[in-house]
Amino acid sequence: MTKVVTPPSSRKKPSSSKRLCPSCLYWDPRPEDGSGPGMGYCLERDIVTAIRYECEYFEETTPSKVAARNREIYGQVEEEGDEEEED
């Protein structure tokens, strides 16, 4: 599987006063792990971590980036109305 990563030069510079993880493309809050509030899984670092205020891997989530990542993981998914019915 090919991993698409935005080059560091085009990533937004993190602000030390903003909680980055909840708005990061690589963040998964993992509520099922029971790790508590403020904890989650970083897909880029491959670790369970507390929410960070500075991170060299931070990439802000946008709908198009999420869709591209989902296509990488799951492939192209057809919409429900797109299937042709045979009689």
KEPATI-34186 format. One record per atom (N, C-alpha, C, CB): residue number from 0; residue in one letter; atom name; x, y, z. Coordinates in steps of 0.2 Angstrom, whole numbers, m for minus. Glycine has a CB too. Layout:
num; residu; atome; xx; yy; zz
NUM; A; CA; X; Y; Z;
...
//
This chain:
num; residu; atome; xx; yy; zz
0; M; N; 4; m6; 0;
0; M; CA; 0; 0; 0;
0; M; C; 4; 6; 0;
0; M; CB; m5; 0; 6;
1; T; N; 3; 11; m4;
1; T; CA; 7; 17; m5;
1; T; C; 4; 22; 0;
1; T; CB; 7; 20; m12;
2; K; N; 8; 25; 4;
2; K; CA; 6; 30; 9;
2; K; C; 7; 37; 6;
2; K; CB; 10; 29; 15;
3; V; N; 2; 41; 6;
3; V; CA; 3; 48; 3;
3; V; C; 4; 53; 9;
3; V; CB; m4; 50; m1;
4; V; N; 10; 56; 9;
4; V; CA; 11; 61; 14;
4; V; C; 13; 67; 11;
4; V; CB; 17; 58; 19;
5; T; N; 10; 73; 14;
5; T; CA; 12; 79; 12;
5; T; C; 19; 81; 14;
5; T; CB; 7; 84; 15;
6; P; N; 23; 84; 9;
6; P; CA; 30; 86; 11;
6; P; C; 30; 91; 17;
6; P; CB; 34; 88; 5;
7; P; N; 35; 90; 21;
7; P; CA; 35; 95; 27;
7; P; C; 35; 102; 25;
7; P; CB; 42; 93; 31;
8; S; N; 37; 104; 20;
8; S; CA; 37; 111; 18;
8; S; C; 30; 114; 17;
8; S; CB; 41; 112; 11;
9; S; N; 25; 109; 15;
9; S; CA; 19; 112; 14;
9; S; C; 14; 111; 20;
9; S; CB; 16; 108; 8;
10; R; N; 17; 108; 25;
10; R; CA; 12; 107; 31;
10; R; C; 12; 113; 35;
10; R; CB; 16; 101; 36;
11; K; N; 6; 114; 38;
11; K; CA; 5; 120; 42;
11; K; C; 10; 120; 48;
11; K; CB; m2; 121; 44;
12; K; N; 12; 126; 50;
12; K; CA; 17; 126; 56;
12; K; C; 12; 126; 62;
12; K; CB; 21; 133; 56;
13; P; N; 13; 121; 67;
13; P; CA; 9; 121; 73;
13; P; C; 9; 127; 77;
13; P; CB; 10; 115; 76;
14; S; N; 4; 129; 80;
14; S; CA; 4; 134; 85;
14; S; C; 4; 131; 92;
14; S; CB; m3; 138; 85;
15; S; N; 9; 133; 96;
15; S; CA; 10; 130; 103;
15; S; C; 4; 131; 108;
15; S; CB; 16; 133; 106;
16; S; N; m1; 135; 106;
16; S; CA; m7; 136; 110;
16; S; C; m13; 132; 108;
16; S; CB; m8; 143; 111;
17; K; N; m13; 129; 102;
17; K; CA; m18; 125; 100;
17; K; C; m17; 118; 100;
17; K; CB; m19; 127; 92;
18; R; N; m23; 114; 102;
18; R; CA; m23; 107; 103;
18; R; C; m23; 104; 96;
18; R; CB; m29; 104; 107;
19; L; N; m17; 101; 93;
19; L; CA; m17; 99; 86;
19; L; C; m20; 93; 85;
19; L; CB; m10; 99; 84;
20; C; N; m20; 88; 89;
20; C; CA; m22; 81; 87;
20; C; C; m29; 80; 85;
20; C; CB; m21; 76; 93;
21; P; N; m34; 83; 88;
21; P; CA; m41; 83; 86;
21; P; C; m42; 85; 79;
21; P; CB; m45; 86; 91;
22; S; N; m38; 90; 76;
22; S; CA; m39; 92; 69;
22; S; C; m34; 89; 65;
22; S; CB; m39; 100; 69;
23; C; N; m30; 84; 67;
23; C; CA; m25; 81; 62;
23; C; C; m28; 75; 58;
23; C; CB; m19; 79; 67;
24; L; N; m25; 75; 52;
24; L; CA; m27; 69; 48;
24; L; C; m25; 62; 51;
24; L; CB; m24; 70; 41;
25; Y; N; m20; 62; 55;
25; Y; CA; m18; 56; 57;
25; Y; C; m20; 54; 64;
25; Y; CB; m10; 56; 58;
26; W; N; m25; 58; 67;
26; W; CA; m28; 56; 73;
26; W; C; m34; 52; 73;
26; W; CB; m30; 63; 77;
27; D; N; m34; 47; 78;
27; D; CA; m39; 42; 79;
27; D; C; m40; 42; 87;
27; D; CB; m38; 35; 76;
28; P; N; m46; 45; 89;
28; P; CA; m47; 45; 96;
28; P; C; m48; 39; 100;
28; P; CB; m53; 49; 97;
29; R; N; m49; 33; 96;
29; R; CA; m50; 27; 99;
29; R; C; m53; 26; 106;
29; R; CB; m43; 24; 100;
30; P; N; m60; 28; 106;
30; P; CA; m63; 28; 112;
30; P; C; m64; 21; 115;
30; P; CB; m70; 31; 111;
31; E; N; m64; 16; 111;
31; E; CA; m65; 9; 113;
31; E; C; m59; 6; 117;
31; E; CB; m66; 4; 107;
32; D; N; m53; 10; 117;
32; D; CA; m47; 7; 120;
32; D; C; m48; 9; 128;
32; D; CB; m41; 10; 118;
33; G; N; m52; 13; 130;
33; G; CA; m53; 15; 137;
33; G; C; m47; 18; 140;
33; G; CB; m54; 9; 141;
34; S; N; m43; 22; 135;
34; S; CA; m37; 25; 138;
34; S; C; m38; 32; 141;
34; S; CB; m32; 26; 132;
35; G; N; m45; 34; 141;
35; G; CA; m46; 40; 144;
35; G; C; m47; 46; 140;
35; G; CB; m41; 42; 150;
36; P; N; m49; 52; 142;
36; P; CA; m50; 58; 138;
36; P; C; m43; 61; 137;
36; P; CB; m54; 63; 142;
37; G; N; m42; 64; 131;
37; G; CA; m36; 67; 129;
37; G; C; m31; 62; 127;
37; G; CB; m33; 71; 135;
38; M; N; m33; 56; 126;
38; M; CA; m28; 51; 123;
38; M; C; m31; 49; 117;
38; M; CB; m27; 45; 128;
39; G; N; m27; 46; 112;
39; G; CA; m29; 44; 106;
39; G; C; m23; 40; 102;
39; G; CB; m32; 49; 101;
40; Y; N; m24; 38; 96;
40; Y; CA; m19; 34; 92;
40; Y; C; m17; 39; 87;
40; Y; CB; m22; 28; 90;
41; C; N; m10; 40; 86;
41; C; CA; m7; 43; 80;
41; C; C; m5; 38; 75;
41; C; CB; m1; 48; 83;
42; L; N; m9; 39; 69;
42; L; CA; m7; 34; 64;
42; L; C; 0; 35; 61;
42; L; CB; m12; 35; 58;
43; E; N; 2; 41; 61;
43; E; CA; 9; 43; 58;
43; E; C; 14; 40; 63;
43; E; CB; 10; 50; 57;
44; R; N; 14; 41; 69;
44; R; CA; 19; 39; 74;
44; R; C; 18; 32; 76;
44; R; CB; 18; 43; 80;
45; D; N; 12; 29; 75;
45; D; CA; 10; 22; 77;
45; D; C; 10; 21; 84;
45; D; CB; 14; 17; 73;
46; I; N; 8; 26; 88;
46; I; CA; 8; 25; 96;
46; I; C; 1; 28; 98;
46; I; CB; 14; 29; 98;
47; V; N; 0; 26; 104;
47; V; CA; m6; 29; 108;
47; V; C; m2; 35; 112;
47; V; CB; m9; 24; 113;
48; T; N; m5; 41; 111;
48; T; CA; m2; 47; 114;
48; T; C; m7; 52; 117;
48; T; CB; 2; 51; 109;
49; A; N; m5; 56; 121;
49; A; CA; m9; 62; 124;
49; A; C; m10; 67; 118;
49; A; CB; m6; 65; 130;
50; I; N; m15; 71; 118;
50; I; CA; m15; 77; 113;
50; I; C; m9; 81; 114;
50; I; CB; m22; 81; 114;
51; R; N; m6; 83; 108;
51; R; CA; 0; 87; 108;
51; R; C; m2; 94; 105;
51; R; CB; 5; 84; 103;
52; Y; N; 3; 98; 107;
52; Y; CA; 2; 105; 105;
52; Y; C; 7; 107; 100;
52; Y; CB; 3; 110; 111;
53; E; N; 12; 103; 99;
53; E; CA; 17; 104; 94;
53; E; C; 19; 97; 91;
53; E; CB; 24; 107; 97;
54; C; N; 19; 96; 84;
54; C; CA; 20; 90; 81;
54; C; C; 23; 91; 74;
54; C; CB; 14; 86; 81;
55; E; N; 28; 88; 73;
55; E; CA; 31; 88; 66;
55; E; C; 27; 84; 61;
55; E; CB; 38; 85; 66;
56; Y; N; 22; 80; 63;
56; Y; CA; 18; 76; 58;
56; Y; C; 11; 79; 57;
56; Y; CB; 18; 69; 61;
57; F; N; 10; 85; 60;
57; F; CA; 3; 88; 60;
57; F; C; 1; 90; 53;
57; F; CB; 3; 94; 64;
58; E; N; m5; 87; 51;
58; E; CA; m7; 89; 44;
58; E; C; m15; 90; 45;
58; E; CB; m6; 84; 39;
59; E; N; m17; 96; 44;
59; E; CA; m24; 98; 46;
59; E; C; m29; 94; 41;
59; E; CB; m25; 105; 45;
60; T; N; m34; 91; 44;
60; T; CA; m39; 87; 41;
60; T; C; m44; 92; 37;
60; T; CB; m43; 83; 46;
61; T; N; m45; 89; 31;
61; T; CA; m50; 92; 26;
61; T; C; m54; 87; 23;
61; T; CB; m46; 97; 20;
62; P; N; m60; 88; 21;
62; P; CA; m64; 83; 18;
62; P; C; m60; 79; 12;
62; P; CB; m71; 85; 16;
63; S; N; m57; 83; 8;
63; S; CA; m54; 80; 2;
63; S; C; m48; 75; 4;
63; S; CB; m51; 85; m3;
64; K; N; m44; 77; 10;
64; K; CA; m39; 73; 12;
64; K; C; m41; 67; 15;
64; K; CB; m34; 77; 17;
65; V; N; m47; 67; 19;
65; V; CA; m50; 61; 22;
65; V; C; m52; 57; 17;
65; V; CB; m56; 63; 27;
66; A; N; m56; 59; 12;
66; A; CA; m58; 55; 6;
66; A; C; m52; 51; 3;
66; A; CB; m62; 59; 1;
67; A; N; m47; 55; 1;
67; A; CA; m41; 52; m2;
67; A; C; m38; 46; 2;
67; A; CB; m36; 57; m3;
68; R; N; m38; 48; 9;
68; R; CA; m35; 43; 13;
68; R; C; m39; 36; 14;
68; R; CB; m34; 45; 21;
69; N; N; m46; 38; 14;
69; N; CA; m51; 32; 14;
69; N; C; m50; 28; 8;
69; N; CB; m58; 35; 15;
70; R; N; m49; 31; 2;
70; R; CA; m49; 28; m5;
70; R; C; m43; 23; m4;
70; R; CB; m48; 33; m10;
71; E; N; m37; 26; m1;
71; E; CA; m31; 22; m1;
71; E; C; m32; 16; 3;
71; E; CB; m25; 26; 3;
72; I; N; m36; 16; 9;
72; I; CA; m37; 11; 14;
72; I; C; m42; 6; 11;
72; I; CB; m39; 14; 20;
73; Y; N; m48; 9; 9;
73; Y; CA; m54; 4; 7;
73; Y; C; m55; 3; m1;
73; Y; CB; m60; 7; 10;
74; G; N; m51; 7; m5;
74; G; CA; m53; 7; m12;
74; G; C; m58; 12; m14;
74; G; CB; m54; 0; m14;
75; Q; N; m60; 12; m20;
75; Q; CA; m66; 16; m22;
75; Q; C; m72; 13; m20;
75; Q; CB; m66; 17; m30;
76; V; N; m76; 16; m16;
76; V; CA; m83; 14; m14;
76; V; C; m88; 17; m18;
76; V; CB; m84; 15; m6;
77; E; N; m93; 12; m21;
77; E; CA; m98; 15; m25;
77; E; C; m104; 18; m20;
77; E; CB; m101; 9; m30;
78; E; N; m107; 23; m22;
78; E; CA; m113; 26; m19;
78; E; C; m119; 21; m19;
78; E; CB; m115; 33; m21;
79; E; N; m123; 21; m14;
79; E; CA; m129; 16; m14;
79; E; C; m133; 16; m21;
79; E; CB; m133; 17; m8;
80; G; N; m134; 22; m23;
80; G; CA; m139; 23; m29;
80; G; C; m136; 22; m35;
80; G; CB; m141; 30; m29;
81; D; N; m129; 20; m36;
81; D; CA; m125; 19; m42;
81; D; C; m126; 12; m45;
81; D; CB; m118; 21; m41;
82; E; N; m128; 8; m41;
82; E; CA; m129; 1; m43;
82; E; C; m135; 0; m48;
82; E; CB; m129; m4; m37;
83; E; N; m134; m4; m53;
83; E; CA; m139; m5; m58;
83; E; C; m143; m11; m55;
83; E; CB; m137; m6; m65;
84; E; N; m149; m11; m56;
84; E; CA; m153; m17; m53;
84; E; C; m155; m21; m59;
84; E; CB; m160; m15; m50;
85; E; N; m155; m28; m59;
85; E; CA; m157; m32; m64;
85; E; C; m163; m35; m62;
85; E; CB; m151; m38; m66;
86; D; N; m168; m36; m67;
86; D; CA; m174; m39; m66;
86; D; C; m174; m46; m68;
86; D; CB; m180; m35; m69;
//
